[in-house]
Amino acid sequence: MLKITSKQLEVTAPILERIEGQFEKLTRHDIQLINPHVIITQEKQSFKIESSVGLPSGELFAQAKNENLYAAITAMGKKLEKQLNRLTHKPQSQRHVSPTAETNNDFEYDYKEETAA
């Protein structure tokens, strides 16, 4: 269940739809979102959106600021999606593998005993 807190601003149906749309994109990753919380703050000439989402393997946090409220919501959603992508694909990412020296074990060595005469 998505919790939205708004300071100095009424959350209208289009704003709610935009925020829910951003969180629907996150659910495509088949990871359980625990207590998603969005805080909307209206500052002098801009809007600030903060979001925190709990996951079974950690927590996501993103904030965005923009003069346009809808642009700030979209930017916040993109940041959360980028973090979630990084978190879900981290085990599959290609790690640097240090090169190992190749040895040739197929060599012949002639050992001649020197005899003192």
MOBELJO-V992859 format. One record per residue. RES is the residue in one small letter. SS is DSSP state (H for helix, E for strand, - for the rest). OMEGA is omega in radians with two decimals (999 if undefined). D_FIRST is the distance of its C-alpha to the first C-alpha in Angstrom with 1 decimal. Layout:
{{RES & SS & OMEGA & D_FIRST} {RES & SS & OMEGA & D_FIRST}}
//
This chain:
{{m & - & -3.09 & 0.0} {l & - & 3.11 & 3.8} {k & E & -3.12 & 6.4} {i & E & 3.07 & 9.8} {t & E & -3.11 & 13.1} {s & E & 3.09 & 16.3} {k & E & 3.12 & 19.8} {q & - & -3.09 & 22.7} {l & - & 3.08 & 20.9} {e & - & 3.14 & 19.3} {v & - & -3.14 & 16.2} {t & - & -3.12 & 17.6} {a & H & 3.11 & 16.4} {p & H & 3.10 & 17.9} {i & H & 3.13 & 16.3} {l & H & 3.11 & 12.8} {e & H & -3.13 & 13.9} {r & H & -3.14 & 15.3} {i & H & 3.12 & 12.4} {e & H & 3.09 & 10.2} {g & H & 3.11 & 13.4} {q & H & -3.14 & 13.8} {f & H & 3.04 & 10.6} {e & H & 3.09 & 11.7} {k & H & -3.14 & 14.9} {l & H & -3.11 & 13.5} {t & H & 3.09 & 12.3} {r & H & -3.09 & 16.1} {h & H & 3.13 & 17.1} {d & - & 3.06 & 15.9} {i & - & -3.12 & 14.3} {q & - & 3.08 & 11.3} {l & - & -3.08 & 8.9} {i & E & 3.08 & 8.3} {n & E & 3.07 & 6.6} {p & E & -3.07 & 7.0} {h & E & 3.14 & 8.9} {v & E & 3.09 & 11.3} {i & E & 3.13 & 14.5} {i & E & 3.13 & 16.9} {t & E & 3.07 & 20.5} {q & E & 3.11 & 23.5} {e & - & -3.05 & 26.7} {k & - & -3.11 & 30.2} {q & - & -3.13 & 30.3} {s & - & 3.10 & 27.1} {f & E & 3.11 & 23.3} {k & E & 3.13 & 21.5} {i & E & 3.07 & 18.0} {e & E & -3.13 & 16.6} {s & E & 3.03 & 13.6} {s & E & -3.10 & 12.9} {v & E & 3.06 & 11.0} {g & E & 3.10 & 11.9} {l & E & 3.07 & 13.6} {p & - & -3.09 & 15.7} {s & - & -3.14 & 18.7} {g & E & -3.12 & 18.0} {e & E & 3.08 & 16.1} {l & E & 3.07 & 16.0} {f & E & 3.10 & 16.9} {a & E & 3.03 & 18.1} {q & E & -3.13 & 19.6} {a & E & -3.13 & 21.6} {k & E & 3.11 & 24.1} {n & E & 3.08 & 25.8} {e & - & 3.13 & 27.7} {n & - & -3.11 & 25.6} {l & H & -3.10 & 21.9} {y & H & 3.08 & 21.0} {a & H & 3.11 & 23.1} {a & H & 3.12 & 21.3} {i & H & 3.13 & 17.8} {t & H & 3.13 & 19.5} {a & H & 3.10 & 21.2} {m & H & 3.12 & 18.1} {g & H & 3.12 & 16.6} {k & H & 3.12 & 19.9} {k & H & 3.11 & 20.1} {l & H & -3.13 & 16.9} {e & H & 3.12 & 18.0} {k & H & 3.11 & 21.4} {q & H & -3.13 & 20.3} {l & H & 3.06 & 18.3} {n & H & -3.12 & 21.5} {r & H & -3.11 & 23.7} {l & H & -3.10 & 21.8} {t & H & -3.10 & 21.7} {h & H & -3.12 & 25.3} {k & - & 3.12 & 26.8} {p & - & -3.10 & 28.2} {q & - & -3.04 & 29.8} {s & - & -3.12 & 31.3} {q & - & 3.10 & 35.0} {r & - & 3.10 & 36.4} {h & - & 3.13 & 39.8} {v & - & -3.13 & 42.3} {s & - & -3.10 & 45.5} {p & - & 3.09 & 48.5} {t & - & -3.14 & 50.8} {a & - & 3.10 & 54.5} {e & - & 3.13 & 56.2} {t & - & 3.11 & 59.3} {n & - & -3.11 & 62.1} {n & - & -3.12 & 63.4} {d & - & 3.13 & 66.0} {f & - & 3.10 & 68.8} {e & - & -3.13 & 72.3} {y & - & 3.10 & 74.1} {d & - & 3.11 & 77.8} {y & - & 3.13 & 78.9} {k & - & 3.11 & 82.7} {e & - & 3.08 & 84.1} {e & - & 3.14 & 86.7} {t & - & 3.13 & 89.7} {a & - & -3.10 & 92.0} {a & - & 999 & 95.5}}
//
